[in-house]
Structures are given as structure tokens and as C-alpha cells.
Amino acid sequence: MKFLHGLIATSLVVLTTSAVAGMGGPDTYGYTWIDSDEAGGPVYSWVEITSVGTPVPFASYVDDGTVGPIPIGFSFPFYENSFNELYVSSNGWLSFTNGSLQTYTNQPLPNSGASVPENMLAPWWDDMVYDESNANEAFYYNDGSRFIVEMYVRRIAAFTPPFYRFEVILYPNGDIVFQYHTLGTTLNSSTIGIQNATKDDGLTAVFNDSYAHQELAILFSADSDGDGVLNFDDVCPDTVLPDVPTIGLRGARFAAMSDGTFDSGLDQFAGMYTIDDTAGCSGTQIIELLGLGAGHTKFGISKSALETFIASLVD
């Protein structure tokens, strides 16, 4: 299991445009991004869906077109809202709500401009063309655990491969992964990023800079349950803090506190462990996961049980 320590949400917007960074954020909501070149980042693992997916309903030639809505197959949480469908633009962006804009002039995100879509995912926002005479194709697919959109498009006025094959993967916990299989020769003319419904919060991984490369994955993740652990690393969604032992904390037993530390009935153990160590799981959730007895519920999870659970996370 990978842990993204040090990426806890604070109240500011960060626009990362350095081609060197490899990670950025948090934005105001708490999204951060990290790529597969960074320690603790996602692992590039291309998901090929051309043989199983449904074609995105573009015409055979589309220069600046947006189609949809396309069903996701589950309720996907994004900033303050959740969505069941999305729209796909030939210009390398998706929106959960905007099917009317066809904007090809990319901008840094967040951006409140009238031509910039709200609720936006931008895996490769540039002046792109969907052209089946150049073998371009686009598909979407829900494999039961995630939703994938794969696109293979060319850049405007570029008629000779290599073209651009990339995909967006959405997970039910709100994680977003962009992956890049093949890239054309122009690498410094696109936006990669996300932005919210009101277009005042978002993240730019890159804007008009040579950053992306083939076999790259970029993860955008937030802390949906507010426990200080990003969804990507959070084994236990919907964590509620603090733990409240029904009788009271006793001896060498532990309970998670509101600040994410584990308090103990013995002072020398207080603060020894944090919610980061348990991958976002409270004592109450660990008790349930391990099927522990009533004593743990009454007096707090035992030191041995807590340490056994933590050790299991790194196996």
C-alpha cells in the first residue's frame, strides 16, 4: 500500500505549472495530484477498452464537438456534487454538466471564463480533431469497479502519426486517473487538470509546458470523509471521529481522536499511532473489520490488535 504523506488539505488554491513538480495541490476543496514518476504515486497500468467498450458517439469527423450525456454507471463524487453522466469533447476534455461548449483554446485551471466548461476534467485539452480517416477512435466502459473513457485523436493540422491516445478512469470513491499511452510530437500546448462547478477551485498539473510523456499516470484525489487521508490511500471510507468506547478508554487500549491521533488509556502510548498509520481507519472500523470482541468496543482497541492491523497494511 502506498501512502501520500504530507498532502493534507488546507484552504488555498495551488496552480502547479512546473514540468518538474510531479505533484501539486491541495486546492480549496482538498484535491491533490501526483504522477507515476513520483514515489507514492499511482502505477501506470493501461486499461485497453477498444474491444469491449461502447463507442463515444462522435461523427466520423469532428473538429470541435462535444457529445453526451454518457452514463457513468455509478454516482461519482466530484467536489461538492455527485454525477451519474458526463459529456466528452473532441478537444480532449470532459464535463459532468456541460454539453454545449466546444472550446479548443486551452487555459489554466481553475478558470472562470465563459468559454471554459464547469465540472471539468482535462486529460489533454488542446485543439484536437477526431478523424476516423486517421483511425481515430473513442470508447467508454464500466468494468464493474470503475468507469473508463479512452480517446485516440490527432492534433489540428497534424495528419501523420504518432497521434494521442489517453484515458480517464473514474473510481466510485472519487479518485480520477489520467493515463497516457501514446503522445504526438507537440507536448507543450495542452492543459491537464480539473475544476469545480463554480470554476473558482481546481488544479492545473501542466499548462502549455512539456511535461507529459508516454506511459504516465496522473492521480487526482481528495479526502472525502475528512479524516486527513486521501481517498487513494483510505481503506475505510466514511470514517467518523472520534472513537467513543462505550464504557471508557482503559489501559493499553486505543481510540482515534478528532485530530487523527490515537489516544490511549496509558499516557506513554498516547499519540503513538495516527490515522495515517491505519490508512484512514478508526478504532471502531478496525474492530469491525477484524471481528473483535465486545471488550474492544467497551474499552478501546487493544495495542496488539491495532499493531496487527497496521502490519497487515504493508504486507
N, C-alpha and C positions, 0 to 999 in steps of 0.2 A: 504494500500500500504506500502511496506517495502522499506526503504532507506538504502543503503550501504555507509554511510558517511565515509570519511577518506580512501577510496580505489581508489584514483585518480591516474592515470598513471604517472609514472616517468621513466627515462631512466636507468633501471638496471634490471638484471635478479635475481630473488629470487627463490631458491630451498627450499621448505618447507618440511622437513622430520620429524618434530616433530609430534608424535602421539597425542599431547595435543593441537596443534595450532587451528585446525578447520577452518583456513583461511590462505591465503597466496597471494603473489604477491605484486605489479604488475611485469610482465615481461617487456621486452623492448617494445613490441607492445602495452601492456596495459591490457592484460588479468589478472584477479584475480580469486581466487577461495574461496568459502565459503561453509560450510556444514550446514545441517539442525539442528545440535546441537548448532549453534551459533545464537545469536539474530540478526535478519535481514537476516538470511539465507533462502534458499529455504525450502519449506514444502515437506516432504516425502509424495508422493502420487503415489503408484504403478500403472502403466498402463499395464494391462494384455492384451496381443495381441495373445495368442496362439490359440484362437478360430476364429480370424479374419485375422491374418497375413499370409504372404507368407513364406513358409519355406526357410531359408537360405540354398543354395544348397550344403551342405556338403554330403559326402558319409555317409553310416551308421556308419562307424568307421573312425575317423580322429585323428591321432596323429601328430600334426604339419602340418596343412594345412591352406591355405588361398583361399577364393573363391570370385568371383565377376567378373565384376562390378555389383553392385546393385543400381538401380535408387533411388534417394532420393525423387524426386517429386517436388523439387524446387531448386533454386540456393542458396546454403548455403555458407555464407561468413566465411572464416577461415584464420586468419592472413591477408596477402596481396592478397589472391586469393579467388575465389568462385568456388564451386564444385557442380556437379549435380549427382554424383555417388560415391560409396565407395566400399571398399573390407573388408571382415570380416575374421579374423583369429581365428582358434580354440583355440589359446593361449591367448584369452582374450583381443585382441586389434583390432582396425580398422584403416584403412588408406584410405585417399581420392585418393591416386595415386599409391600405391604400392601393387600389387597383386602377386608378385613373392617371397618375403621373407616369411619365416615361423617361424621366430625367437621365441624361447621359453625361452631363458635366459634373464630375465628382467634386465633393467638398469634404473638409474635415468634419468630424462629428464630436459633440452634438452641433447641430446647425439648424437655426430656426427659419431659414429661407423658405419662401413659398414653394419653390421647386424641389425642395428636399423632403422625401417621404418621412412620415412619422412611423413609430414602431418598426424600425428598420434594422435589417441585418444586411451588412455589406461585405460579402466574401471577396468580391472583386469588382467594385463599382468603377466603371470606366466606359468609354464609348465603344460598346461591343455590338456584334451582329450575330444573330442566329441564322445560319445559312446551310440548309441541308445539301446544297450542291457542293459544299465543302465538308460533307459528312458531319456537320454539327448535329448535336442531339441533346436532349434534356429529359430526365426521368425523376419520378418521386416514388417513394416506397416506405411503408411502415412494416418493419420486420417483427413486430410484436413487443419490442423493447425500446425502439427509437424510430424516429422519422428522418428520412434522408432525401435530400434534393441533390441530384448530380447534374452538372451542366458542362457541355463541351461547346465552346463558342470561339469565334475569331474576333480580333480587334478590327475596327473600322479601317477599310482600305488595305487590309493585310490578307492576302489570298493564298499564301504559301505557308504550310505548317512549319514549325510547331504552333498549334493553337493552345487554348487554355481549357484544361479540364480540372474542375474543382467541385467540392461538395460541401453542403451544410448538413450537420447532424444535430437533431434536437432530441433531448432526453426528457422524460417526464418530470425529473427533478429541477428542470430549468437550465441545465448545462447546455452550452452551444459549442460545437466544434466545427471549425472550418478546416478542410484538408485540400492540399494542392498536389495533384498527380502529375500534370504536365503544364508548363507555362511557356508562353511565346517569348519573343525576343524583347518586347517592351515591358519593363518591370517597374518603371518609375513614374507611372501615370494613373495610378489607381488609389482608391480608398479601401481600407479594410477596417471595419469597426461596427458599432451598434449605436442606436439611440432610442429614446423612450417616446411615449405618446405626445408629450408636450414639447419635444425637441429642445429641451433645456438640460438634458442629462444624457451622457453617453461616453463612449470610449473610442478613440482612434488608435489602432495599432500602427498604422502607417498611412501617410498621405503623400502621394507623388514622390516616393523615395524608393530606391532599390533595396528591398527588404526580403520579400518572399522568395522562396526557392522551391523546387520540386521536392516532393516527399516531406513537406512541412505540415504540421498540425498546429492550430491555434485554439486554445480553450478560453471561452468567456464563462465565468461562473460567479455566482453571488451566494450570500448566506441567507437563505430563505427563512430559516427558523430563528435567526438572530442569536445563535449560540456562540458566534465567533469562529465557526468552522465553515469553510466554503462547501457548497453542495458537492463539488468534485471529491472531497475528502470525507464527507459526512455520512457515516454508516447509519446513523439514526436520524431520520427526518422528523420534524415536528417535536423537537426537544423542548421541554418546559422546565425552566429553572426558577427557584432552587428545588432540590430534592427535599422532601419533608418526611423523615422517618416517623411512623405512626406513634411510637412511644417516645423516641428521642435518641440522639446520637450517643453511642456508648463505646468506650474502649477503643480498640484498634479497628474501628469501623469508619466508613467514609460516606459523605453526602456531598453532591455537587451544589455549589453556591451560585448566586446570581451573577457573580463576576467570572464564572467559569473555572474557579479553583475548587478542589475537593477539600472540605473541612473534615476534621477527624475528632473523635472523642478523646484522643491523646494529642496534646499540644505539639509533641515532637514530629507528628505525622501531618499536621495541618499544612496545606499548601504543597505537599509533596507531589501531587498529581494535578493536572488540569484537563479541561475538556478537549484540548488538543491531543493529549496523550490517549484519550479514549475515542478519538475520531468522531467527536460530536455526540457521544452517548452519555447521558446522565446515569447516575447510580440506579435510579428507578428503571431505566430502559435496560441496563445491563442485567439487573436482577431478573427481568422478564425474559431477556434473550437467553440467559443461562439456565433458566428454570430453577432459580434458587428458592430456598425455603422461607418460611414466614419470619424467621429471625432477622433476615436481611432487610425485610420490609419494615420491621418494627424498630430496629436499632441502627440501620445503615449497612451498606455492603461491606463485607469483610475485606481485609487487606489482601488476603490470599486470592479471593475471587476477583478482586479488581486487578491485581497483577497478572492473573491468568488470562483475563480478557485482554489486557493491554499487550501481553506477549503474543496472543493469537493474531493480532493485527499485523504483525511484521513477519509472520510465517509465510 
